[in-house]
């Protein structure tokens, strides 16, 4: 006769009950829409006339693009954000004509800069 069988069944039963009870309560609310995209930038980030336009933000940081590169990659091709800056800035966001205008020529002069200036002497 095996005297170890009843304690084994008792231990397994206790473990099973503990697992069911311990895993049956929802400890925190489940996400309502886990597939929703994470929004990092404010509304108007890509709208040139918006006060939240990214060009204005970059100017306020002294043209430091390291924050952009952390998510969009050192080459701005998407990085961990999986969102490329090269869609709108095909050469690179660091290209002079991005801020100074002149995408229709190599002068970096008009059409318009971030301040909406068309004068080539505007700073």
C-alpha positions as CSV (number, residue, x, y, z in Angstrom):
1,X,0.0,0.0,0.0
2,X,1.3,3.4,-1.0
3,X,0.9,5.9,1.9
4,X,2.4,8.8,-0.1
5,X,-0.5,9.0,-2.6
6,X,-3.1,10.9,-0.5
7,X,-0.7,13.7,0.5
8,X,0.3,14.1,-3.1
9,X,-3.3,14.4,-4.2
10,X,-3.9,16.9,-1.4
11,X,-0.9,19.0,-2.4
12,X,-1.9,19.0,-6.1
13,X,-5.4,20.0,-5.2
14,X,-4.2,22.9,-3.1
15,X,-1.9,24.1,-5.9
16,X,-4.7,23.8,-8.4
17,X,-7.2,25.7,-6.2
18,X,-4.6,28.4,-5.5
19,X,-3.8,28.8,-9.2
20,X,-7.5,29.1,-10.1
21,X,-8.3,31.6,-7.3
22,X,-5.1,33.6,-7.8
23,X,-5.5,33.9,-11.5
24,X,-9.2,34.5,-11.7
25,X,-9.4,38.1,-10.4
26,X,-8.7,41.0,-12.8
27,X,-6.1,43.0,-11.0
28,X,-6.2,46.0,-13.3
29,X,-8.5,47.1,-16.1
30,X,-7.7,45.7,-19.5
31,X,-6.8,48.2,-22.2
32,X,-9.9,49.4,-24.1
33,X,-8.2,49.8,-27.4
34,X,-4.7,48.2,-27.4
35,X,-4.4,48.7,-31.2
36,X,-4.8,52.4,-31.0
37,X,-1.7,54.4,-32.1
38,X,0.4,56.1,-29.5
39,X,0.3,59.8,-30.0
40,X,3.6,61.5,-29.1
41,X,3.3,64.8,-30.9
42,X,0.6,67.4,-30.3
43,X,-2.2,68.1,-32.7
44,X,-0.9,70.3,-35.6
45,X,2.7,68.8,-35.5
46,X,2.8,68.6,-39.3
47,X,0.7,71.7,-40.1
48,X,3.0,74.6,-41.0
49,X,0.5,77.2,-39.8
50,X,0.0,75.5,-36.4
51,X,1.6,76.9,-33.2
52,X,2.5,73.3,-32.6
53,X,4.3,72.8,-35.9
54,X,7.5,70.7,-35.5
55,X,9.7,73.2,-37.3
56,X,8.9,75.8,-34.6
57,X,9.6,73.2,-31.8
58,X,13.0,72.3,-33.4
59,X,13.9,76.0,-33.7
60,X,13.1,76.4,-30.0
61,X,15.6,73.7,-29.1
62,X,18.4,75.4,-31.1
63,X,18.0,73.1,-34.1
64,X,18.9,70.1,-32.0
65,X,17.5,67.1,-33.7
66,X,18.7,64.5,-31.2
67,X,15.2,64.1,-29.7
68,X,13.9,63.4,-33.2
69,X,16.6,60.8,-33.8
70,X,15.9,58.9,-30.6
71,X,12.6,57.7,-32.0
72,X,12.9,58.2,-35.8
73,X,16.5,56.9,-36.1
74,X,19.8,58.6,-36.7
75,X,19.0,58.5,-40.5
76,X,15.4,59.6,-39.9
77,X,14.2,56.5,-41.8
78,X,11.7,55.5,-39.1
79,X,13.6,54.1,-36.1
80,X,11.6,52.6,-33.3
81,X,8.7,55.0,-34.1
82,X,8.4,53.3,-37.5
83,X,7.5,56.7,-38.9
84,X,10.0,58.2,-41.4
85,X,10.8,61.9,-41.6
86,X,12.0,61.2,-45.1
87,X,8.4,61.1,-46.4
88,X,8.3,64.9,-46.3
89,X,12.0,65.6,-46.1
90,X,13.4,63.3,-48.8
91,X,17.1,64.4,-48.6
92,X,17.2,64.7,-44.8
93,X,15.5,66.9,-42.2
94,X,18.9,68.6,-41.8
95,X,18.9,69.9,-45.4
96,X,19.2,73.7,-45.3
97,X,16.3,74.2,-47.7
98,X,14.0,72.5,-45.2
99,X,14.0,75.7,-43.1
100,X,15.3,78.3,-45.5
101,X,13.1,77.5,-48.5
102,X,14.4,77.2,-52.0
103,X,13.5,73.6,-52.7
104,X,13.1,74.6,-56.3
105,X,16.8,75.7,-56.6
106,X,20.1,75.3,-54.7
107,X,20.2,78.8,-53.2
108,X,18.4,78.2,-50.0
109,X,16.4,81.3,-50.8
110,X,12.6,81.7,-51.4
111,X,9.9,80.4,-51.5
112,X,9.3,80.7,-47.7
113,X,11.2,80.0,-44.5
114,X,9.7,79.1,-41.1
115,X,8.8,82.7,-40.4
116,X,7.0,82.9,-43.7
117,X,9.7,85.2,-45.1
118,X,10.4,85.3,-48.8
119,X,13.3,87.8,-48.6
120,X,16.6,85.9,-49.1
121,X,18.3,88.3,-46.5
122,X,15.8,87.3,-43.7
123,X,17.5,85.6,-40.8
